[in-house]
Amino acid sequence: MTSNFFVFTGGPGSGKSSLIHALAERGFSTAPEAGRAIIQAQQSIGGEALPWHNRQLFAELMLSWDMRSHDSAGGGSTILFDRGVPDNIGYLQLCGLEVPAHMWRAAEQYRYNRQIFILPPFFLGNLIGDGLLLLSGKATIRSLGDLFKGSWSLKGISTMAFGLLVVLALLFVDWRTLLQKKKVKWKWAFSLAVTLMLSSL
């Protein structure tokens, strides 16, 4: 076991990469996530190792990336990893795909600290962004232009509309009143104030 290697993991939109980036700015040594970098590289060459084309091959490339990150991290200082080798096993299991024997061997060989930081999904954070990312095939969303470019298909519009409806419902419906009294109560003033405050940041 490598006790100074710590893994941060969790579902899409949970804030792993943002947290890792913030910790890196504070002087911690970090190792980036494999997934997004592989997607960018594969798209740049028209490759097939993409989660919407060939999940098994995508997992193999992520495994190689994570093994290399582990090897290059050294054994001295504390390293914070944005996902680790075992995450690839979980990914294949989540996709309903067979986990090859060499992945189990890799998980045994490439060890991390037993304390793992699992971030819960931040539902609002990347709900619309990740949905459009998958539908449009984009690896990253850096601006509103990236968000909307290539997303004006029926699927893209439907995903965006659904996301906006969920956000509006969470902001403007008084759920405590709805659950306790079975009556819809709107909280316009508070929600508008919060919306304006966030938009000014």
C-alpha positions as CSV (number, residue, x, y, z in Angstrom):
1,M,0.0,0.0,0.0
2,T,1.2,3.5,-0.8
3,S,0.0,5.5,2.2
4,N,0.7,8.9,0.8
5,F,-1.4,8.4,-2.3
6,F,-5.0,9.6,-1.7
7,V,-7.9,9.1,-4.2
8,F,-10.8,11.5,-4.7
9,T,-13.7,9.8,-6.5
10,G,-17.4,10.2,-7.1
11,G,-19.9,10.6,-9.9
12,P,-19.9,13.1,-12.7
13,G,-20.5,16.7,-11.5
14,S,-19.5,16.0,-7.9
15,G,-16.8,18.6,-8.0
16,K,-13.8,16.3,-7.9
17,S,-11.7,18.1,-10.5
18,S,-12.6,21.5,-9.1
19,L,-11.6,20.4,-5.6
20,I,-8.3,18.8,-6.9
21,H,-7.6,22.0,-8.8
22,A,-8.2,24.2,-5.7
23,L,-5.9,22.0,-3.6
24,A,-3.2,22.2,-6.3
25,E,-3.4,25.9,-6.1
26,R,-2.7,25.6,-2.3
27,G,0.5,23.7,-2.9
28,F,-0.7,20.0,-2.9
29,S,0.8,17.6,-5.5
30,T,-2.1,16.3,-7.7
31,A,-2.7,13.8,-10.5
32,P,-5.4,14.8,-13.1
33,E,-8.3,12.6,-14.1
34,A,-7.8,10.4,-17.2
35,G,-11.3,10.5,-18.7
36,R,-11.5,14.0,-20.1
37,A,-8.0,14.1,-21.4
38,I,-8.5,10.8,-23.2
39,I,-11.8,12.1,-24.7
40,Q,-10.0,15.2,-26.0
41,A,-7.2,13.2,-27.4
42,Q,-9.4,10.6,-29.1
43,Q,-11.7,13.3,-30.6
44,S,-8.7,15.1,-32.0
45,I,-7.7,12.0,-34.0
46,G,-11.1,10.6,-34.7
47,G,-10.4,7.7,-32.4
48,E,-13.0,5.1,-31.2
49,A,-11.9,4.9,-27.5
50,L,-14.8,7.1,-26.4
51,P,-17.5,6.3,-23.8
52,W,-20.2,6.6,-26.4
53,H,-18.4,4.4,-29.0
54,N,-16.3,1.8,-27.3
55,R,-16.5,1.7,-23.5
56,Q,-14.2,-1.2,-23.1
57,L,-11.4,0.4,-25.0
58,F,-12.0,3.7,-23.2
59,A,-11.6,1.9,-19.9
60,E,-8.3,0.3,-21.1
61,L,-6.9,3.7,-22.0
62,M,-8.0,5.1,-18.6
63,L,-6.3,2.2,-16.9
64,S,-3.1,2.8,-18.7
65,W,-3.3,6.5,-17.8
66,D,-3.9,5.8,-14.1
67,M,-1.1,3.3,-14.0
68,R,1.3,5.8,-15.5
69,S,0.1,8.5,-13.1
70,H,0.8,6.1,-10.2
71,D,4.2,5.2,-11.5
72,S,5.3,8.8,-12.1
73,A,4.0,10.1,-8.8
74,G,7.0,8.8,-6.9
75,G,6.9,7.7,-3.3
76,G,7.9,10.8,-1.3
77,S,5.3,13.6,-0.9
78,T,1.5,13.3,-0.5
79,I,-0.2,13.0,-3.9
80,L,-4.0,13.6,-4.5
81,F,-5.4,11.6,-7.4
82,D,-8.5,12.5,-9.4
83,R,-9.8,8.9,-9.5
84,G,-7.5,5.9,-9.4
85,V,-6.9,2.4,-10.9
86,P,-9.9,0.8,-9.1
87,D,-12.3,3.4,-10.6
88,N,-11.9,1.6,-14.0
89,I,-13.3,-1.6,-12.5
90,G,-16.3,0.3,-11.1
91,Y,-16.8,2.0,-14.5
92,L,-17.0,-1.3,-16.4
93,Q,-19.3,-2.8,-13.7
94,L,-21.6,0.2,-13.9
95,C,-21.7,-0.2,-17.7
96,G,-22.6,-3.9,-17.3
97,L,-19.4,-5.0,-19.0
98,E,-17.0,-7.8,-18.0
99,V,-14.0,-6.7,-16.0
100,P,-10.9,-8.4,-17.5
101,A,-8.6,-10.3,-15.1
102,H,-5.7,-7.9,-15.8
103,M,-7.7,-5.0,-14.3
104,W,-8.1,-6.8,-11.1
105,R,-4.4,-7.5,-11.1
106,A,-3.7,-3.8,-11.7
107,A,-5.9,-2.9,-8.7
108,E,-3.9,-5.3,-6.5
109,Q,-0.6,-4.0,-7.7
110,Y,-1.3,-0.2,-7.8
111,R,-2.3,0.6,-4.3
112,Y,-3.5,3.8,-2.6
113,N,-4.2,4.9,1.0
114,R,-7.2,3.0,2.5
115,Q,-8.8,6.4,3.2
116,I,-10.7,7.3,0.1
117,F,-12.5,10.6,-0.4
118,I,-15.9,10.0,-2.1
119,L,-17.7,13.2,-3.2
120,P,-21.5,13.0,-3.4
121,P,-23.0,14.1,-6.7
122,F,-23.7,17.8,-6.9
123,F,-27.0,17.6,-8.9
124,L,-27.3,21.2,-10.0
125,G,-23.6,21.7,-10.7
126,N,-23.2,19.9,-14.0
127,L,-26.7,18.6,-14.7
128,I,-27.2,20.6,-18.0
129,G,-23.5,20.8,-18.8
130,D,-22.8,17.1,-18.6
131,G,-25.9,16.2,-20.4
132,L,-25.0,18.4,-23.3
133,L,-21.4,17.3,-23.1
134,L,-22.4,13.6,-23.8
135,L,-25.0,14.5,-26.4
136,S,-22.8,16.8,-28.4
137,G,-19.6,14.8,-27.9
138,K,-17.7,17.7,-26.4
139,A,-14.9,16.9,-23.9
140,T,-15.1,20.2,-22.0
141,I,-17.4,23.2,-21.7
142,R,-15.6,26.4,-21.1
143,S,-18.1,29.0,-22.2
144,L,-21.7,29.6,-23.2
145,G,-20.5,29.2,-26.8
146,D,-19.2,25.7,-26.1
147,L,-22.4,24.9,-24.1
148,F,-24.7,25.7,-27.0
149,K,-22.6,24.9,-30.0
150,G,-23.7,21.6,-31.6
151,S,-26.5,21.0,-29.0
152,W,-29.4,22.2,-31.1
153,S,-30.7,18.8,-31.8
154,L,-33.9,17.4,-30.5
155,K,-32.0,15.4,-27.8
156,G,-29.9,18.5,-26.9
157,I,-32.9,20.8,-26.6
158,S,-34.8,18.2,-24.6
159,T,-31.9,17.7,-22.2
160,M,-31.5,21.4,-21.7
161,A,-35.2,22.0,-21.2
162,F,-35.4,19.2,-18.7
163,G,-32.4,20.5,-16.8
164,L,-33.9,24.1,-16.7
165,L,-37.2,22.8,-15.4
166,V,-35.5,20.9,-12.6
167,V,-33.5,23.9,-11.6
168,L,-36.6,26.2,-11.7
169,A,-38.5,23.6,-9.6
170,L,-35.8,23.5,-7.0
171,L,-35.5,27.2,-6.9
172,F,-39.1,28.4,-7.0
173,V,-41.1,25.7,-5.3
174,D,-41.5,25.6,-1.5
175,W,-40.9,21.9,-1.1
176,R,-41.5,21.9,2.7
177,T,-45.0,23.2,2.2
178,L,-45.6,20.8,-0.7
179,L,-44.6,17.8,1.3
180,Q,-46.3,18.8,4.6
181,K,-49.5,20.4,3.3
182,K,-49.8,18.9,-0.2
183,K,-50.0,22.4,-1.5
184,V,-47.8,24.2,-4.0
185,K,-46.4,27.4,-2.7
186,W,-44.1,29.6,-4.8
187,K,-41.2,31.4,-3.2
188,W,-40.5,34.0,-5.9
189,A,-38.9,36.8,-3.9
190,F,-36.3,34.6,-2.1
191,S,-35.4,32.7,-5.3
192,L,-35.1,35.8,-7.4
193,A,-32.8,37.4,-4.8
194,V,-30.6,34.3,-4.7
195,T,-30.5,34.1,-8.5
196,L,-29.5,37.8,-8.8
197,M,-26.9,37.4,-6.1
198,L,-25.3,34.4,-7.8
199,S,-25.4,36.0,-11.3
200,S,-23.5,39.0,-9.9
201,L,-20.6,36.8,-8.7
